[in-house]
Amino acid sequence: MSSARLPGKVLRPAQGRPMLAYLLERLDHGLPDATIVVATSTDESDDPVAQFCGDTNVACVRGDLHDVAGRFLTALEATTGDGFVRISGDSPLLDPALIRQALDLFTETGADLVTNVLERTYPKGMSVEAVRADAFRRAYAEMNTPDEFEHVTAHFYKAPARWNIADFTSGRDLGAVSLSVDTGEDFARFEGILARMEGPHWTYGMDAVLALANADRAVPA
């Protein structure tokens, strides 16, 4: 909630509903068997996030505002399984198909980290990372800089030779495209995409979302 560029963005209403609700619904419909945990902070400003989770029966863990990696560790210890998928709350239109692709690769390769951002070929807002639990615990014990604690997986990318990292790409040059919500302009774009949807938002995959995002840039002949 303390985002500097767009305060309160995670619960900012779009078409009358909090932005976070859209992401959670997409995950719920796209990954019905997944355990979803919201990892927010203990800062007073994030009390509404915890309240929202309680009201909607979504699991929530809380930790230090600046130690996001620590919050992920807390979430990991509160669940079962051999890993977790990291998803950003500012990606309300994330395509769950990308998560399934990451999880398939996670199983096939046994990687410590599966990512689609090692080489950015997907739009911002479509970023996915699957992280093996024991590898993350080892990495967390070694973290010692603010950016590592804030960005969760930065430690892996700083020393890629030490870790088994598997990446997947889109096969297209979409790295400069943004579907994430960081600013007021981003939020307006998000609302515009929602307004152009004719069906449930969770039925729109990445390409369909991109088409709607580009619709407002069309120039009549």
Secondary structure, 3 states (H helix, E strand, C coil): CCCCCCCCHHHCEECCEEHHHHHHHHHHHHCCCCCCEEEEECCHHHHHHHHHHHHCCCEEEEECCCCHHHHHHHHHHCCCCCEEEECCCCCCCCCHHHHHHHHHHHHHHCCCEEECCCCCCCCECCCCEEEEHHHHHHHHHHCCCHHHHHHCCHHHHHCHHHCCEEECCCCCCCCCCECCCCCHHHHHHHHHHHHHCCCCHHHCCHHHHHHHHHHCCCCCC
